[in-house]
Amino acid sequence: MANTGSAPAASHGTGGSHHPARTGWTAFAAVLMIFGGAMAIFQGIAAIAKDDVFVATRNYVFEFNLTGWGWIHLILGIVIVLAGCALFTGAFWARAVGVVLAGLGALANFLWLPYYPLWSIVLIAIDIFIIWALCAGPDHHRAKA
């Protein structure tokens, strides 16, 4: 019973009980990726099902077929949701894939600006928060001490 007071301090210093998915920023990024991916899925479904839901502005520099763009959002959204779920495992590859997919999501939403500007700006902000949270990540300095 005398060494129970020193046992938590010893396990805390080694980092053995500190799972990467339980850090605040990784969990935050995972939840945001699942939410952002779900919203991209809904965007894709709306664009595929009804082309007349979205109104494109005239004289925009780039223009895409809305149905094709809906498929891109649908597939990208599914992959983002899966990567967000993989982040809960704490794997490093999931963090790297998450940063890449959040960047692709931000790019896709930037190109989606003519169809739904406010929603695109919100999802771009979410993608930026995801990239920031995944890059901030767990504190590896504690594990070395």
Phi, psi and chi 1 to 4 in degrees:
 res  aa     phi    psi   chi1   chi2   chi3   chi4
   1 MET       -  -22.0  -72.2 -179.0   91.4      -
   2 ALA   -69.7  -30.9      -      -      -      -
   3 ASN   -92.4    4.6   67.7    2.4      -      -
   4 THR   -68.0  -26.6   56.7      -      -      -
   5 GLY   -71.4  -29.6      -      -      -      -
   6 SER   -92.8  -14.1   63.0      -      -      -
   7 ALA   -64.6  -44.7      -      -      -      -
   8 PRO   -64.6  -35.1  -22.9   31.9      -      -
   9 ALA   -67.6  -36.9      -      -      -      -
  10 ALA   -69.1  -40.7      -      -      -      -
  11 SER   -73.6  -28.4   65.7      -      -      -
  12 HIS   -69.5  -36.7  179.8   64.9      -      -
  13 GLY   -72.1  -29.4      -      -      -      -
  14 THR   -80.1  -23.5   59.8      -      -      -
  15 GLY    81.5    7.4      -      -      -      -
  16 GLY   -65.6  -35.5      -      -      -      -
  17 SER   -90.4   -0.2   65.8      -      -      -
  18 HIS   -95.3   96.2 -176.3   52.7      -      -
  19 HIS   -82.2  133.2 -166.1  -89.4      -      -
  20 PRO   -59.5  -31.6  -19.0   26.5      -      -
  21 ALA   -72.7  -15.5      -      -      -      -
  22 ARG   -89.0   -1.8  -68.1 -169.0 -174.9  118.9
  23 THR   -72.6  150.9   62.6      -      -      -
  24 GLY   -61.3  -43.7      -      -      -      -
  25 TRP   -71.8  -35.9  -65.3  123.1      -      -
  26 THR   -68.7  -42.4  -55.4      -      -      -
  27 ALA   -65.1  -39.2      -      -      -      -
  28 PHE   -60.6  -45.5  177.0   68.2      -      -
  29 ALA   -65.4  -39.0      -      -      -      -
  30 ALA   -64.4  -44.5      -      -      -      -
  31 VAL   -65.1  -42.6  169.4      -      -      -
  32 LEU   -65.1  -36.3  -78.4 -178.4      -      -
  33 MET   -66.7  -41.0  -77.5 -173.1   74.6      -
  34 ILE   -64.8  -43.0  -67.7  169.4      -      -
  35 PHE   -65.4  -49.2  173.9   75.8      -      -
  36 GLY   -63.2  -38.1      -      -      -      -
  37 GLY   -66.3  -39.5      -      -      -      -
  38 ALA   -64.1  -39.8      -      -      -      -
  39 MET   -66.5  -36.4  -67.4  -57.5  107.3      -
  40 ALA   -66.6  -36.6      -      -      -      -
  41 ILE   -62.4  -44.7  -69.9  170.2      -      -
  42 PHE   -64.1  -38.2  -67.9  142.1      -      -
  43 GLN   -60.7  -45.6  -79.7  178.7  -25.1      -
  44 GLY   -63.3  -43.8      -      -      -      -
  45 ILE   -63.5  -43.0  -69.2  170.9      -      -
  46 ALA   -63.7  -39.2      -      -      -      -
  47 ALA   -71.7  -33.8      -      -      -      -
  48 ILE   -75.2  -43.7  -67.1  167.2      -      -
  49 ALA   -71.9  -45.0      -      -      -      -
  50 LYS  -136.9  106.2  -75.3 -141.5  171.3 -122.4
  51 ASP   -69.1  -24.2  -77.0   -5.6      -      -
  52 ASP   -85.4    3.8   57.2  -12.0      -      -
  53 VAL   -70.9  -35.9  171.1      -      -      -
  54 PHE  -101.8  140.9  -60.0  101.0      -      -
  55 VAL  -115.5  120.6  177.1      -      -      -
  56 ALA   -88.9  142.8      -      -      -      -
  57 THR   -75.1  152.4   58.3      -      -      -
  58 ARG   -82.7  159.4  -70.5 -172.1  -73.3  174.3
  59 ASN    57.8   38.2  -60.0  -34.2      -      -
  60 TYR   -87.0  148.2 -148.5   76.0      -      -
  61 VAL   -63.5  -40.2  175.0      -      -      -
  62 PHE  -121.5  149.0   47.9   86.5      -      -
  63 GLU  -143.3  134.7 -169.0  173.5  -39.3      -
  64 PHE  -127.7  160.0  -63.3  106.0      -      -
  65 ASN   -70.4  125.9  178.1    4.3      -      -
  66 LEU   -66.8  -36.4 -167.9   58.4      -      -
  67 THR   -67.6  -44.0  -56.8      -      -      -
  68 GLY   -63.1  -38.9      -      -      -      -
  69 TRP   -67.4  -32.9 -160.1 -124.9      -      -
  70 GLY   -64.1  -39.9      -      -      -      -
  71 TRP   -64.6  -38.1  -79.0  105.6      -      -
  72 ILE   -62.5  -45.9  -69.1  170.9      -      -
  73 HIS   -64.2  -39.3  -89.8  -79.9      -      -
  74 LEU   -63.5  -48.6 -179.0   65.5      -      -
  75 ILE   -67.1  -44.1  -67.0  167.6      -      -
  76 LEU   -63.3  -38.8 -173.8   60.7      -      -
  77 GLY   -63.5  -41.1      -      -      -      -
  78 ILE   -63.6  -43.5  -69.0  169.2      -      -
  79 VAL   -66.5  -37.5  173.3      -      -      -
  80 ILE   -66.1  -41.6  -70.9  173.5      -      -
  81 VAL   -61.9  -44.1  167.6      -      -      -
  82 LEU   -63.2  -40.3  -68.0  174.6      -      -
  83 ALA   -67.8  -35.5      -      -      -      -
  84 GLY   -63.9  -39.6      -      -      -      -
  85 CYS   -66.6  -37.2  -67.9      -      -      -
  86 ALA   -66.8  -25.2      -      -      -      -
  87 LEU   -63.4  -27.4  -88.8  174.8      -      -
  88 PHE   -68.7  -14.9  -75.6  116.9      -      -
  89 THR   -77.4  -20.9   65.3      -      -      -
  90 GLY    84.2    9.0      -      -      -      -
  91 ALA   -70.8  141.8      -      -      -      -
  92 PHE   -65.0  -38.0  178.0   75.4      -      -
  93 TRP   -60.7  -33.4   65.6  -94.2      -      -
  94 ALA   -67.3  -34.5      -      -      -      -
  95 ARG   -67.3  -44.4  -63.7  172.9   65.4   83.5
  96 ALA   -65.2  -44.5      -      -      -      -
  97 VAL   -63.8  -37.9  167.6      -      -      -
  98 GLY   -61.7  -41.0      -      -      -      -
  99 VAL   -64.9  -44.1  170.1      -      -      -
 100 VAL   -64.4  -45.7  169.9      -      -      -
 101 LEU   -68.0  -35.4  -72.7  176.0      -      -
 102 ALA   -66.4  -36.2      -      -      -      -
 103 GLY   -64.7  -42.4      -      -      -      -
 104 LEU   -65.2  -37.8  -73.0  174.4      -      -
 105 GLY   -63.8  -41.0      -      -      -      -
 106 ALA   -64.5  -40.7      -      -      -      -
 107 LEU   -65.0  -43.9  178.7   64.9      -      -
 108 ALA   -62.6  -40.1      -      -      -      -
 109 ASN   -72.5  -28.7  -76.7  -54.7      -      -
 110 PHE   -64.9  -41.9  174.2   74.8      -      -
 111 LEU   -72.6  -16.1  -64.1  173.6      -      -
 112 TRP   -86.2   -6.5 -171.7 -105.1      -      -
 113 LEU   -50.3  -40.8  -84.2  170.1      -      -
 114 PRO   -66.9  -21.2    5.1   -7.1      -      -
 115 TYR   -91.1  -36.7  -58.9  105.5      -      -
 116 TYR  -153.2   80.5 -144.1  104.8      -      -
 117 PRO   -61.2  -47.2  -13.0   20.0      -      -
 118 LEU   -64.8  -46.2 -180.0   63.9      -      -
 119 TRP   -62.7  -38.7 -166.0 -111.8      -      -
 120 SER   -64.4  -40.8  -65.0      -      -      -
 121 ILE   -65.7  -40.1  -68.8  170.6      -      -
 122 VAL   -62.4  -45.0  168.2      -      -      -
 123 LEU   -71.4  -29.8  -71.2  177.7      -      -
 124 ILE   -64.9  -42.6  -71.1  169.5      -      -
 125 ALA   -62.0  -40.9      -      -      -      -
 126 ILE   -63.0  -41.8  -73.0  173.3      -      -
 127 ASP   -64.2  -37.2  -72.7  -32.6      -      -
 128 ILE   -66.2  -41.3  -69.5  170.6      -      -
 129 PHE   -62.9  -37.6  -78.9  134.0      -      -
 130 ILE   -62.6  -47.5  -69.7  168.7      -      -
 131 ILE   -60.9  -43.8  -67.3  170.1      -      -
 132 TRP   -62.8  -44.9  175.4   73.3      -      -
 133 ALA   -66.1  -37.6      -      -      -      -
 134 LEU   -73.0  -31.6  -71.4  176.9      -      -
 135 CYS   -78.0  -30.5  -69.8      -      -      -
 136 ALA   -69.8  -45.3      -      -      -      -
 137 GLY    45.1 -165.5      -      -      -      -
 138 PRO   -73.2  155.4   24.9  -31.1      -      -
 139 ASP   -86.4  104.1 -171.5   13.0      -      -
 140 HIS   -81.2  -11.5  -66.6  -68.1      -      -
 141 HIS   -69.0  -30.9  -61.2  -65.8      -      -
 142 ARG   -67.1  -36.4 -125.0 -173.8 -113.9  173.7
 143 ALA   -69.2  -27.5      -      -      -      -
 144 LYS   -79.0  -26.6  -68.4  178.6 -174.9  176.8
 145 ALA   -73.8      -      -      -      -      -
